[in-house]
Amino acid sequence: MGKLRRAIESIKAMSTARDTEKLAEMFQKNADNFATVQKSWFRPMTDDELNALSDSDLEFIIQYVDIAISMHIKAIPHKEVKEIVLSFSAKLSDRIEPFIRIVLDAVSVDIKIDELWNTDLDLNRDMKRECVSLAEMIWFEYRPSASGEQLIRDAQIICEHLRTLYPAVQVSYNIVDEN
C-alpha cells in the first residue's frame, strides 16, 4: 500500500501546477503513478493483497476520522470537547463510516462523511476534500473484507489514537445494527 499511497500523493501534487506547461510536465512524470493507481483500483485484488492492506487501510481510516473531527472542532465555537463517539454499522452498508458524534460544551454535532459537502458549517474546503477523498478511496475496499471482530479491533485502535490526540475527552465507539 505504500507504493499506492506514494502514487496517489504524487498525483495529488499535480494540483499545485500554476500553468498548463507545468501541468503537462507533471502529467508526463506521473505516468507510472497513474498506472499504479489504475492497477490497484480497477482490478480485483487477491486475498493475500487484501490481508496485506489491512494495516494501511486502518491508517487511512484513522487519518480521515482525525481530519473530520479536527475540522469540525475548528469550525464550531466552543470552550471544551467533552465526548467523541464513533458509530460503525454491524451490517455492510453503502455509507462511509464511522459516523462521528462530537459533544462540545454547548452543542453536539453528528458527522457523516458522505454528507460533508452538504453541511451549513463553514468547514475548511481543503480538509473536506482530503477527508472525503481518503474515505472514498479506502472505506469501500476495507469494509467488505473486515469481519465483525476485525471491525471491533480496528474501532478500538482508532479510539486509542483519538485518546492520544484528545486526552481530556471521553472517546468511545459502538457497533449499531441499523444505519
PLY file of the C-alpha trace (Angstrom):
ply
format ascii 1.0
element vertex 179
property float x
property float y
property float z
element edge 178
property int vertex1
property int vertex2
end_header
0.00 0.00 0.00
3.00 2.28 0.47
3.59 2.36 -3.28
-0.09 3.13 -3.94
-0.14 5.86 -1.31
3.01 7.48 -2.75
1.48 7.32 -6.24
-1.73 8.98 -5.06
0.17 11.70 -3.20
2.28 12.38 -6.28
-0.80 12.67 -8.46
-2.46 14.97 -5.90
0.60 17.22 -6.07
-0.30 17.98 -9.67
-2.94 20.37 -8.36
-0.12 22.76 -7.46
0.73 23.37 -11.12
0.37 27.06 -11.91
0.24 26.83 -15.70
-0.51 24.33 -18.45
3.18 23.74 -19.21
3.90 22.76 -15.62
0.77 20.58 -15.56
1.79 18.79 -18.79
5.28 18.21 -17.39
3.91 16.82 -14.11
1.43 14.66 -16.03
4.25 13.06 -18.03
6.32 12.48 -14.90
3.36 10.79 -13.23
2.62 8.22 -15.95
3.89 5.36 -13.75
1.87 6.66 -10.80
-1.31 6.72 -12.90
-0.61 3.13 -13.94
-0.09 2.10 -10.30
-3.38 3.67 -9.22
-5.23 2.22 -12.18
-3.92 -1.30 -11.46
-4.98 -1.03 -7.84
-8.39 0.50 -8.37
-9.55 -1.32 -11.48
-8.69 -4.96 -10.90
-9.83 -7.46 -8.30
-7.33 -7.96 -5.51
-6.27 -11.37 -4.24
-6.99 -12.41 -0.65
-3.29 -12.05 0.17
-3.27 -8.47 -1.16
-6.39 -7.60 0.82
-4.89 -9.01 4.03
-1.65 -7.10 3.46
-3.60 -3.86 3.09
-5.49 -4.03 6.38
-2.93 -2.08 8.45
-2.52 0.56 5.76
-6.29 0.76 5.34
-6.60 1.44 9.04
-4.04 4.24 8.80
-6.16 5.89 6.10
-9.33 5.49 8.18
-7.59 6.99 11.22
-6.44 9.85 9.05
-9.87 10.74 7.64
-11.56 10.36 11.04
-8.95 12.70 12.54
-9.47 15.24 9.74
-13.27 15.12 10.10
-13.09 15.70 13.84
-10.45 18.43 13.75
-12.16 20.45 11.02
-15.44 20.41 12.95
-13.71 21.38 16.19
-12.07 24.28 14.36
-15.34 25.40 12.76
-17.60 25.34 15.83
-17.05 27.89 18.59
-16.64 26.09 21.90
-14.63 26.00 25.11
-14.43 22.28 25.69
-14.75 19.00 23.80
-16.49 16.57 26.13
-17.01 13.39 24.13
-16.31 11.72 20.78
-18.31 8.64 19.79
-17.62 6.60 16.66
-20.52 4.52 15.35
-20.00 1.61 12.99
-22.76 -0.42 11.36
-22.92 -4.13 12.13
-24.23 -4.63 8.59
-22.32 -3.89 5.43
-23.71 -0.60 4.15
-23.14 1.71 1.23
-22.24 4.59 3.56
-18.80 5.71 4.65
-18.22 5.06 8.33
-17.77 5.67 11.12
-20.48 8.16 11.86
-18.99 10.53 14.40
-20.68 12.38 17.24
-18.76 15.19 18.91
-20.19 16.59 22.12
-18.97 20.10 22.86
-19.81 22.20 25.90
-22.70 23.98 24.18
-23.70 21.75 21.28
-23.25 18.31 19.79
-22.69 17.59 16.13
-23.13 14.41 14.11
-20.67 13.91 11.27
-21.43 11.74 8.28
-18.52 11.68 5.86
-20.91 11.18 2.92
-22.64 14.48 3.76
-19.68 16.78 4.42
-20.36 18.79 1.27
-23.99 19.38 2.34
-23.26 20.93 5.73
-24.08 24.52 6.66
-20.92 24.73 8.76
-18.02 26.73 7.38
-15.60 23.81 7.15
-12.14 24.12 5.66
-12.56 23.24 1.98
-9.14 21.58 1.58
-9.64 19.48 4.69
-13.09 18.48 3.48
-11.70 17.44 0.11
-8.88 15.43 1.69
-11.22 13.74 4.18
-13.74 12.70 1.55
-11.04 11.60 -0.91
-9.33 9.39 1.67
-12.63 7.93 2.84
-13.87 7.16 -0.66
-10.52 5.68 -1.60
-10.28 3.23 1.28
-13.59 2.56 3.06
-15.25 0.54 0.29
-12.15 -1.65 -0.09
-11.74 -2.08 3.65
-15.31 -2.78 4.75
-16.22 -5.85 2.67
-13.06 -7.61 3.82
-13.35 -6.68 7.53
-15.08 -9.25 9.72
-17.08 -8.19 12.76
-14.12 -9.00 15.01
-11.76 -7.01 12.78
-14.13 -4.04 12.83
-14.18 -4.09 16.65
-10.37 -4.36 16.89
-9.93 -1.53 14.41
-12.53 0.65 16.19
-10.53 0.17 19.41
-7.31 1.19 17.65
-8.95 4.29 16.16
-10.27 5.24 19.62
-6.81 4.78 21.16
-5.37 7.09 18.53
-8.04 9.72 19.27
-7.37 9.42 23.01
-3.74 10.37 22.40
-4.88 13.42 20.39
-7.62 14.40 22.85
-6.50 13.10 26.26
-9.13 15.06 28.23
-12.01 13.81 26.06
-14.10 10.69 26.58
-13.67 8.65 23.37
-15.72 5.54 22.63
-17.24 3.52 19.82
-20.33 1.46 19.26
-21.47 -1.06 16.70
-25.10 -0.45 15.72
-27.49 -2.85 14.00
-29.05 -0.23 11.74
-27.74 2.66 9.67
0 1
1 2
2 3
3 4
4 5
5 6
6 7
7 8
8 9
9 10
10 11
11 12
12 13
13 14
14 15
15 16
16 17
17 18
18 19
19 20
20 21
21 22
22 23
23 24
24 25
25 26
26 27
27 28
28 29
29 30
30 31
31 32
32 33
33 34
34 35
35 36
36 37
37 38
38 39
39 40
40 41
41 42
42 43
43 44
44 45
45 46
46 47
47 48
48 49
49 50
50 51
51 52
52 53
53 54
54 55
55 56
56 57
57 58
58 59
59 60
60 61
61 62
62 63
63 64
64 65
65 66
66 67
67 68
68 69
69 70
70 71
71 72
72 73
73 74
74 75
75 76
76 77
77 78
78 79
79 80
80 81
81 82
82 83
83 84
84 85
85 86
86 87
87 88
88 89
89 90
90 91
91 92
92 93
93 94
94 95
95 96
96 97
97 98
98 99
99 100
100 101
101 102
102 103
103 104
104 105
105 106
106 107
107 108
108 109
109 110
110 111
111 112
112 113
113 114
114 115
115 116
116 117
117 118
118 119
119 120
120 121
121 122
122 123
123 124
124 125
125 126
126 127
127 128
128 129
129 130
130 131
131 132
132 133
133 134
134 135
135 136
136 137
137 138
138 139
139 140
140 141
141 142
142 143
143 144
144 145
145 146
146 147
147 148
148 149
149 150
150 151
151 152
152 153
153 154
154 155
155 156
156 157
157 158
158 159
159 160
160 161
161 162
162 163
163 164
164 165
165 166
166 167
167 168
168 169
169 170
170 171
171 172
172 173
173 174
174 175
175 176
176 177
177 178
